Amino acid sequence: MFQELRASIILVLGLTLLTGVAYPLLMTEAGQALFPYQANGSLVEENGSVIGSEIIAQSFTGDIYFHPRPSASAYDAANSGGSNLAPGSVKFINDVESRVEELRKPGSARLVPVDLVTSSGSGLDPDISEASARFQAPRIAEAREMSLQKVEKLIEEYTARKTLGVLGENRVNVLQINRALDRLSPETLPEMPAP
């Protein structure tokens, strides 16, 4: 019996070292060596400061920016997750209807893309559909005093096509396109408050 216990303990310790220490260290090193940008969070820097991540949504407010999908976690990466509300839930239906009313201009029958009124499973989806970007284009063009064609050209430029031409849908990274907007029309940016 002692030999069986000893063998079990050695096996547990060996597997713990292999799968709990060696494998994670190996994968971390491989990630750092092969894909350092992605392994470090795909952080976006501007003027030496981190302003966001290409793979984690952040809140953009105001009419001059594209808005991301709603977030059930207030865009908190440490607390990501969906609302877990069923599609038939009264709260879910009320939330969606409220968001549709906010986005639609009075008297408009224009369809609102579903990803602008529902959060993703993680609440941190950094992309919106091409349809959502085009839906927001008139608001942004008006707020920035730009032509609608210029905003739509920017959407076309920043639209990532379906993976392998068939998987997923065309999508636009909100952080990337908002940075491009700021480079195009910096005069419309709100003034930064004095420190």
C-alpha positions in Angstrom: 0.0 0.0 0.0 2.8 2.4 0.8 4.3 1.9 -2.7 1.0 2.7 -4.3 0.6 5.8 -2.2 4.2 6.9 -3.0 3.6 6.3 -6.7 0.4 8.4 -6.6 2.2 11.3 -4.8 5.1 11.2 -7.3 2.6 11.2 -10.2 0.6 14.1 -8.9 3.7 16.1 -8.2 5.2 15.3 -11.6 2.0 16.2 -13.4 1.6 19.4 -11.4 5.1 20.5 -12.3 4.6 19.6 -15.9 1.1 21.0 -16.5 1.1 23.7 -13.8 4.6 25.1 -14.1 6.6 23.9 -17.2 3.8 24.1 -19.8 2.6 27.6 -18.8 6.2 28.9 -18.7 6.9 27.4 -22.1 3.7 28.9 -23.7 4.4 32.3 -22.1 7.9 32.3 -23.6 6.7 31.1 -26.9 4.1 33.8 -27.0 6.6 36.5 -26.1 9.0 35.2 -28.7 6.6 34.7 -31.6 3.8 37.2 -30.9 5.0 39.8 -28.5 2.4 42.5 -29.4 -0.5 40.1 -28.9 1.0 38.4 -25.9 1.3 41.7 -24.1 -2.4 42.7 -24.6 -2.3 44.4 -28.1 -1.8 47.7 -26.2 -2.0 50.9 -28.3 0.3 53.7 -27.3 0.2 57.4 -28.3 2.8 59.9 -27.2 4.4 57.3 -24.9 1.2 56.6 -23.0 -1.1 53.5 -23.3 -4.5 54.7 -24.6 -6.2 51.3 -24.9 -6.1 47.9 -26.4 -7.1 46.6 -29.8 -8.7 43.6 -28.3 -10.6 45.1 -25.3 -13.5 47.5 -25.8 -13.5 50.8 -24.0 -16.3 53.4 -23.6 -16.4 56.2 -26.2 -19.0 58.9 -25.6 -20.1 62.0 -27.5 -21.3 62.4 -31.0 -17.8 62.8 -32.5 -16.9 59.1 -31.9 -18.1 55.7 -33.0 -19.6 53.9 -30.0 -18.8 50.3 -29.2 -21.4 47.6 -28.3 -23.0 48.1 -24.9 -21.2 46.4 -22.0 -22.8 44.6 -19.1 -19.6 45.1 -17.2 -19.1 48.9 -17.8 -16.1 48.0 -20.0 -14.2 46.7 -17.0 -11.7 44.0 -18.2 -11.3 42.7 -14.6 -15.0 42.1 -14.4 -16.0 41.0 -17.9 -19.2 39.1 -18.7 -22.5 39.3 -20.3 -25.8 40.3 -18.6 -27.0 36.6 -18.7 -30.5 37.8 -19.4 -32.7 35.6 -21.5 -34.0 37.0 -24.8 -37.5 36.8 -23.4 -36.6 38.6 -20.2 -38.6 41.7 -19.5 -35.4 43.6 -18.4 -33.6 42.5 -21.6 -36.5 43.6 -23.8 -36.8 46.9 -22.0 -33.0 47.6 -22.2 -33.0 46.9 -25.9 -36.0 49.0 -26.6 -34.6 51.8 -24.6 -31.3 51.7 -26.5 -33.2 51.6 -29.9 -35.1 54.7 -28.9 -31.8 56.5 -27.9 -30.2 55.7 -31.2 -33.1 56.4 -33.5 -33.8 60.0 -34.5 -37.4 61.0 -33.8 -39.8 60.0 -36.6 -37.2 57.7 -38.1 -38.0 54.1 -39.0 -34.4 53.3 -39.7 -33.4 49.8 -38.5 -30.8 49.8 -35.7 -28.1 47.1 -36.0 -28.5 44.5 -33.3 -24.9 44.8 -32.0 -25.5 48.5 -31.1 -28.3 47.5 -28.7 -27.1 44.2 -27.2 -23.9 43.4 -25.4 -21.5 40.7 -26.3 -20.8 37.6 -24.1 -17.7 39.2 -22.6 -19.0 42.8 -22.6 -15.6 43.8 -24.0 -16.0 43.2 -27.8 -13.7 45.7 -29.4 -15.4 45.5 -32.8 -18.7 46.6 -34.2 -20.3 45.3 -37.4 -19.8 47.3 -40.6 -23.6 48.0 -40.5 -23.2 49.5 -37.0 -20.4 51.8 -38.2 -22.4 52.9 -41.2 -25.4 53.5 -38.9 -23.3 55.9 -36.8 -21.7 57.7 -39.8 -24.3 60.5 -40.2 -24.1 61.5 -36.5 -20.3 61.6 -36.6 -20.1 63.5 -39.9 -22.5 66.1 -38.6 -20.8 66.4 -35.2 -17.3 66.8 -36.8 -18.6 68.9 -39.7 -17.2 66.4 -42.2 -18.7 65.1 -45.3 -20.6 61.8 -44.9 -18.6 60.4 -47.8 -15.3 61.1 -45.9 -16.6 59.2 -42.9 -17.9 56.3 -45.1 -14.5 56.1 -46.9 -12.9 55.8 -43.5 -15.3 53.0 -42.5 -14.4 51.2 -45.8 -10.7 51.6 -45.0 -11.0 50.3 -41.4 -13.4 47.4 -42.2 -11.8 44.0 -41.6 -13.4 41.5 -44.0 -14.7 38.0 -43.0 -12.0 35.6 -42.0 -11.1 33.4 -45.0 -14.0 35.2 -46.8 -16.7 33.2 -45.1 -16.2 33.1 -41.3 -17.8 35.8 -39.1 -18.9 39.1 -40.5 -17.2 42.3 -41.6 -16.2 44.3 -38.6 -14.7 47.6 -37.5 -12.3 48.0 -34.6 -13.7 51.0 -32.6 -10.4 52.2 -31.1 -8.6 52.1 -34.5 -11.3 54.0 -36.4 -11.7 56.6 -33.6 -8.0 57.3 -33.6 -8.2 57.7 -37.4 -11.1 60.2 -37.0 -9.0 62.2 -34.5 -6.1 62.3 -37.0 -8.5 63.5 -39.8 -10.3 66.2 -37.9 -8.4 67.2 -34.7 -10.1 70.6 -34.6 -13.3 69.0 -33.5 -11.8 67.4 -30.4 -13.0 68.6 -27.1 -10.5 70.8 -25.3 -8.6 68.9 -22.6 -9.2 70.4 -19.1 -6.2 72.1 -17.5 -4.4 70.0 -14.9 
